[in-house]
Amino acid sequence: SYDQPCQRLFNAIEPDSYIRPHRHSQDKKDELLVAIKGLMALVIFDDDGVIRNVFHFGSEKFGINMALGVEVPSSLWHTVVALEPGSVLLEVKAGPFDKNSSKEFAIWSPQEEDIEEADFYLECLIEKIVE
C-alpha cells in the first residue's frame, strides 16, 4: 500500500531501460538501492546535467569489492543504468508514497515518452560511464 511507512519494491531493468534523471527534493526522502541480480550504475548529476559521480553496484558475481548497494540523498539528481541484462534492484524508501510529489524530473533530460531522444540520451550516457 502507498500508505505504508516503509516503501519497498523490486525494479527489473535492462541495459536499454531508460529511467529519466530525477531527484526527490519535494518529499525529501532518501532511498536505498540494493542489487539483487546483475550490475548497475548509479549516476549523479549536477544542476546542469553534468555527470559528477558514478557508483557501480551489483551482485557478488561481479567481485568481492563490488558494492552491493547505494544510498541516494533526496537532493541529488540521479538515474540508474543497467550494465548487464536481467538486472534487478530492491528500492527502499520511507513512506507514505505520494505519486504527485515523489519525483522532480530534470528539465535537461528527455521525457520517457520521447522514445528516440531517450534512447539516444541513454546511449550517450552509457558511453560516458563505461569508459
C-alpha positions as CSV (number, residue, x, y, z in Angstrom):
1,S,0.0,0.0,0.0
2,Y,1.1,3.6,-0.7
3,D,0.3,4.3,2.9
4,Q,2.9,2.0,4.4
5,P,5.7,3.7,6.4
6,C,8.4,1.8,4.5
7,Q,8.0,1.5,0.7
8,R,9.8,-1.5,-0.8
9,L,9.8,-2.5,-4.5
10,F,11.8,-4.5,-7.0
11,N,12.9,-2.8,-10.2
12,A,13.9,-5.1,-13.1
13,I,15.9,-3.1,-15.6
14,E,17.7,-3.9,-18.8
15,P,20.6,-2.1,-20.5
16,D,18.1,-0.4,-22.8
17,S,15.8,0.7,-19.9
18,Y,15.7,4.5,-19.5
19,I,15.0,5.9,-16.1
20,R,14.7,9.7,-16.5
21,P,17.1,11.6,-14.3
22,H,15.3,12.9,-11.2
23,R,15.6,13.8,-7.6
24,H,13.3,13.6,-4.6
25,S,13.6,17.1,-3.3
26,Q,9.8,17.7,-2.8
27,D,9.3,14.7,-0.5
28,K,12.8,14.8,0.9
29,K,13.1,11.0,1.3
30,D,16.4,9.3,0.7
31,E,16.4,6.0,-1.0
32,L,18.4,2.8,-0.6
33,L,19.1,0.7,-3.7
34,V,20.3,-2.8,-3.3
35,A,21.4,-5.1,-6.1
36,I,19.6,-8.4,-6.2
37,K,20.9,-9.6,-9.6
38,G,23.1,-8.1,-12.2
39,L,25.3,-4.9,-12.5
40,M,24.1,-1.3,-12.4
41,A,25.5,2.2,-12.2
42,L,24.0,5.0,-10.1
43,V,24.8,8.2,-12.0
44,I,24.8,11.5,-10.1
45,F,24.4,14.8,-12.0
46,D,24.8,18.5,-11.1
47,D,22.1,21.0,-11.7
48,D,23.1,21.4,-15.3
49,G,23.1,17.7,-16.1
50,V,26.9,17.2,-16.0
51,I,27.9,13.8,-14.5
52,R,29.5,14.3,-11.1
53,N,29.8,10.7,-9.9
54,V,29.2,7.2,-11.0
55,F,28.8,4.4,-8.5
56,H,28.8,0.8,-9.8
57,F,26.9,-1.7,-7.7
58,G,25.9,-5.3,-8.3
59,S,25.7,-8.8,-7.0
60,E,28.7,-10.8,-5.7
61,K,29.1,-12.3,-9.1
62,F,31.0,-9.1,-10.1
63,G,33.7,-9.3,-7.4
64,I,34.3,-9.1,-3.7
65,N,35.0,-5.4,-3.9
66,M,31.7,-4.6,-5.7
67,A,29.3,-2.5,-3.7
68,L,26.0,-4.4,-3.1
69,G,24.0,-1.2,-2.8
70,V,24.0,2.6,-2.7
71,E,22.1,5.3,-0.7
72,V,20.8,8.3,-2.6
73,P,20.2,11.5,-0.8
74,S,16.9,13.1,-1.9
75,S,18.5,16.3,-3.1
76,L,20.7,14.6,-5.8
77,W,19.8,14.4,-9.5
78,H,20.3,10.8,-10.4
79,T,19.4,7.8,-12.5
80,V,20.3,4.1,-12.6
81,V,21.6,2.3,-15.6
82,A,21.7,-1.5,-16.0
83,L,25.0,-2.6,-17.3
84,E,24.0,-6.3,-17.6
85,P,20.8,-7.9,-18.9
86,G,18.4,-9.1,-16.2
87,S,19.5,-6.7,-13.6
88,V,17.2,-6.3,-10.6
89,L,17.4,-4.0,-7.6
90,L,15.5,-3.5,-4.4
91,E,14.4,0.1,-3.7
92,V,13.7,1.0,-0.1
93,K,12.3,4.4,0.8
94,A,10.3,6.0,3.6
95,G,6.6,6.2,3.1
96,P,4.0,7.0,2.6
97,F,4.3,7.3,-1.2
98,D,2.7,10.3,-2.9
99,K,3.0,9.9,-6.7
100,N,2.4,13.6,-7.2
101,S,5.5,14.7,-5.3
102,S,7.7,11.6,-5.4
103,K,9.9,12.7,-8.3
104,E,11.1,16.0,-9.7
105,F,12.3,15.3,-13.3
106,A,15.4,17.0,-14.6
107,I,14.4,19.5,-17.3
108,W,17.7,18.9,-19.1
109,S,16.8,15.2,-19.7
110,P,14.4,13.8,-22.3
111,Q,11.0,12.7,-21.3
112,E,10.5,8.9,-21.1
113,E,7.7,9.2,-23.7
114,D,10.1,10.6,-26.3
115,I,11.5,7.2,-27.2
116,E,14.1,8.3,-29.9
117,E,15.5,11.1,-27.8
118,A,15.5,9.0,-24.6
119,D,17.3,6.1,-26.4
120,F,19.9,8.5,-27.8
121,Y,20.4,10.1,-24.4
122,L,20.8,6.6,-22.7
123,E,23.3,5.5,-25.4
124,C,25.4,8.6,-24.8
125,L,25.2,8.2,-21.0
126,I,26.3,4.6,-21.1
127,E,29.3,5.5,-23.3
128,K,30.4,8.1,-20.7
129,I,30.0,5.8,-17.7
130,V,31.6,2.7,-19.1
131,E,34.8,4.4,-20.3
